[in-house]
Amino acid sequence: MKKPRNPVLAAAARNLALAATLFIQGAVWANQTPDGALDLRPIDHASWGIKAARHLYERAGFGASAHEVEALSRLGPETAVKRFLMATENSAQSPDFQHSGIFDDSLDPFPASRPAATLLAKRQGHALGVSVKPGGNRPLQPVVDRFFYWLRASRLETDRVAYWWGNRMLTSPYALREKMALFWHGHFAANEDKVRDYRKMLRQVQLFQRLGTENFRDLLLAVAKDPAMLVFLDAGVNTKAAPNENFAREIVELFTMGVGEYGEEDVRQAARAFTGWSVKGLEFYVDPALHDEGEKTFLGRSGRFDGEEIIDLILDQPVTATFIATKLYRYFVYDQPSAAAQRQLGQLLTVLDYDIGEFLGVLFRSRDFYQHQGSHIKSPMELVISTYRKLGLDALPGVPDFNLATERLGQRLLHPPTVAGWSQGRSWITPSLLFERGNFILDVLSPDIGFIPPDRFPSLTPEVARVQQRLRQGMSVSEATRPTGIAEGANMAQSNRMADADEAFNTRLGSMRGWQMALQRVKPISRHTASLSLTEQVMQAGCQTPDDVVAYFEDRFFSIPISQPVRQTIAEQFATEVGTQEVRAAASYMEEALRSLLHTLLSQPEYQLG
């Protein structure tokens, strides 16, 4: 792990958790009425300005440049909120995802495992569009190679999908559509590691982008029929002969009602209603032969319910509106609403008939929303995208790698850790994650010269590179694929010596060839470092002294002010580094010092809050 470059950063990392807690616990409860309800009255024009506009950009999107904030502040609160709710995507700014062309129909249906693929090949003489060899060594090897090809290619293409989505977050002028898609991605969490089809993951993201601010019933029903979700929650094995409860349990527990608001029998009955729901290719379908048409009793109601009727019964429960409304409030406003506030929010969503856009409009216009500036711990995605936006970038740089950087920070797109998504809030600021936040800023401002593109090297399974090297040295397959822990030249059992002639396939060889084929076909991610001239920016801003420089960056990047002692220390460090109090006198050589200064600033506790 990299270490901060100076003691100011080290102290910031040690104190960040405490500082964040103090900020969050600041006058928040005083912003609620005595009974704990929220002040949802619209903010008045006298209270609207630069700070309010910056707050709206931070919460409804991913931050903005000083110019964008200033322009939004001139619109007034009503028009500003409408810009976020009504903004349409510009096709030039948000192009469609460009597929690499790695899929063909022979890969569908994809076997559940490598053993399933080889068993299928043995039984029918072919699998995944590949015939079993009639003679020679390893007759099943081409099938195994093909199996690993799709695993590797789908993983690499999923990384490209994440870049495509991250660029939409970065370049969308009013990024509420992408912010809501990110929210639903954590709420209806599915992971490519299990889905194993980038196309399904892409379509799910597009579903969230399309319906994220629409009616919740429409979204919930679409997710229940979404191929990625159906695969992720094992809908394909949910049959009337053997109901599988995974999908039904998450529908009631994680997606709509919350823990403790249903009984185990409700889960079993709901599972019966969803039997036969499955996927063909990228399309939802119901297999009548596998669907249970019998009577079910769910949440106290009886009937011959199907899945859609179960969803309507769930939405009829007052607790569902409260659960969804409260989760939205915690995501966009504040993470500790009172019990009275939660009831109030649920009633509002019910009155609005689950219209998510209308609900968000009330929140974003409310006085309560603007009383919570500086109370939100930025998620890794918010930290990364807002940093790039405020730096003025128009594309993800690729160095550091977007996917690896966000994974180290705790939030890799299309790979949520569990079906419950990400924990949010204080879970983002463990001691190790605090260092990684500082390291991310360092990698942006001072790129690692030893960077290796992960989409061009199989870093997930480095052993395959060793296999390839050994084969090129002339070793036999059995020798080349021997685990590294077995010493070169060590005695091998006679059965292993004969493996070249006897084995039906070699898994390590298949993994290597799968990587080779995937790397040949998946388009490389476009990579560059962040093109910045902090010197030019500081000079254009008219900064005269180190204090001016710190104040300029603070105004540009921060939602809440840093402490005066820290501000002074950072300014003094910069003055020492450039050897003068006259910024213009250092213009020809101060770029590195400016980057060090900005790294120190953006590693402070205050920058983690918005």
Secondary structure, 3 states (H helix, E strand, C coil): CCCCCCHHHHHHHHHHHHHHHHHHHCCCHHHCCCCCCCCCCECCHHHCCHHHHHHHHHHHCCCCCHHHHHHHHCCCHHHHHHHHHHCCCCCCCCCCCCCCCCCCHHHCCCCCCHHHHHHHHHHHCEECCEECCCCCCCCCHHHHHHHHHHHHHHHHHHHHHHHHHHHHHHHCCCCHHHHHHHHHHHHCCCCHHHHCCHHHHHHHHHHHHHHCCCEHHHHHHHHHCCHHHHHHCCHHHCECCECCCHHHHHHHHCCCCCCCCCCHHHHHHHHHHCCCEEEECCEEEECHHHCCCCCEEECCEEECCCHHHHHHHHHCCHHHHHHHHHHHHHHHCCCCCCHHHHHHHHHHHHHCCCEHHHHHHHHHHEHHHHCCCCCCECCHHHHHHHHHHHHCCCCCCEECCHHHHHHHHCCCCCCCCCCCCCCCHHHHHCHHHHHHHHHHHHHHHCCCCCCCCHHHCCCCCCHHHHHHHHHHCCCCHHHHCCCCCCCCCCCCCHHHHCHHHHCCCCHHHHHHHHHHHHHHHCCCCCCEECCCCHHHHHHHCCCCCHHHHHHHHHHHHCCCCCCHHHHHHHHHHHHHHHCCCCHHHHCCCCHHHHHHHHHHHHCCHHHHEC
